[in-house]
Amino acid sequence: MESKLNTDRSTEQVRLLQQLEKIGHMVRRFHKELRDIQPTPEFLEKLKMIMEDIEGTINLFKEQQRKNYEELMREERITYQEIQALEKKFDTWSQISGSSLPKKTPKNQTLASARDITKDLPPEVASFEKFMEQNGGIRGGWDEYDHQTFLKFRLRYQGKAAFIKHLLPAIPTRTEEEIQQHEEWYQEYLFLNDTKKDAIKKWREKREVEKEDILANATEEPEDPDTKQQKLQEIIEEERRERKSKLNSWRVQKELEKAQAEEKKLREQLMKAKKEEEWKQKQTELKAKVDEYKKEKQKEEEFLKRQQEEWERDEIERQRQISAREIVRFRERK
């Protein structure tokens, strides 16, 4: 079990690093685009799409980590409460019986926690694990980037079938048929995962009832003290092992906190880049307005100049006509 936990922890760490590297790559790409700004609507739309992709990826990453963290904390809390209850009942029973626990476990008897507990789990768990093994794991055989992009568009369009057409340009390496198949796989994955969670919940409740019955029988039935204590010891030992495995969640919590710090840093960088882009866009718009104002002013000045020239020509013509009439009158008087 410890080896499996170490493997799961290593896998989770690799997954977190991959997601952070992906976000970092997207931010670096955004910064690269900002080095060569072009004041065109197409370029601004491109920047907007990149920013939306980064923000969507960060939000999705944050939501996944929040759910993982809440699940770990919930399991740790339940386990801790179970251990406390069992230890309290065991102490009470020990005081009543006046006996001490055997120092050694019989060699011919194996503790419950040493068994392969997977065979005791509900069949829904086995069905889910088999489905995962046969269909490419938690991403259905897709790589991290394609699957995260798929989830982002699916969330954006709330699972509507139309999201597939919008998704096609974002992952050009996938055909529409492949995306449709991945959607069918994901729906089956969600169904089996929910079924598994419900089955585990019911299984735990049933197991808790069985533990209560064992404890009640251990304190009520006139059994041999060693036998009763051995049963209690088996239960407590099993719970201790489970608690030990789940208390490792604090390490996962540290990894989550580190990931959240990285995410916060990336978000700050994104906001800074966004403000810089907005400032440059405003400067571009302001420059365009100034250029437009200059053009309008130049047109106005040219118009006034033409008007002035026309007025001067008209005035010259009017003066010429007046002079001509005066000359005619002067000649007539002679």
Residue pairs with C-beta under 8 A, 6 or more apart in sequence:
1 241
1 245
2 245
5 245
5 248
9 248
9 251
9 252
12 252
12 255
13 255
15 144
16 255
16 259
18 144
19 61
19 144
19 148
19 259
20 259
20 262
20 263
20 266
22 57
22 144
22 145
22 148
23 54
23 57
23 58
23 61
23 263
23 266
24 266
26 50
26 53
26 54
26 57
27 54
27 266
27 269
27 270
27 273
29 50
30 47
30 50
30 51
30 54
30 270
30 273
31 273
33 46
33 47
33 50
34 47
34 273
34 276
34 277
34 280
37 43
37 277
37 280
37 284
39 284
39 287
39 288
44 281
47 277
51 270
51 273
51 274
51 277
53 152
54 270
55 270
56 152
56 155
56 156
57 148
57 152
58 263
58 266
58 267
58 270
60 148
60 151
60 152
60 155
61 259
61 263
62 260
62 263
65 256
65 259
65 260
68 252
68 256
69 252
69 253
69 256
72 246
72 249
72 252
72 253
73 249
75 246
75 249
76 246
76 247
76 249
78 204
79 239
79 242
79 243
79 246
80 243
82 208
82 239
83 236
83 239
83 240
83 243
86 211
86 215
86 232
86 235
86 236
86 239
87 236
89 215
89 219
89 232
90 232
90 236
92 219
93 215
93 218
93 219
93 228
93 229
93 232
94 100
94 101
94 229
96 219
97 225
97 228
97 229
99 225
99 226
99 229
101 229
101 233
102 226
102 229
102 230
102 233
105 111
105 230
105 233
106 230
109 230
111 234
111 237
111 238
112 234
112 235
112 237
112 238
113 237
113 238
113 240
113 241
113 242
118 125
118 126
121 200
121 203
122 196
122 199
122 200
122 202
122 203
123 199
124 192
124 195
124 196
124 198
124 199
124 200
125 196
125 199
125 200
127 192
127 195
127 196
128 192
128 193
128 195
128 196
131 188
131 189
131 192
132 138
132 189
135 141
135 185
135 189
136 142
139 147
140 147
140 182
140 185
140 186
140 189
142 150
142 182
145 171
146 171
146 173
146 174
147 182
149 167
149 170
149 171
150 167
150 171
150 179
150 182
150 183
150 186
153 163
153 166
153 167
153 170
154 163
154 167
154 183
154 186
156 163
157 163
157 166
164 176
164 179
164 180
164 183
165 176
167 179
168 174
168 176
168 179
171 179
174 182
211 235
214 231
214 235
215 232
215 235
217 223
218 228
218 231
218 232
219 228
221 228
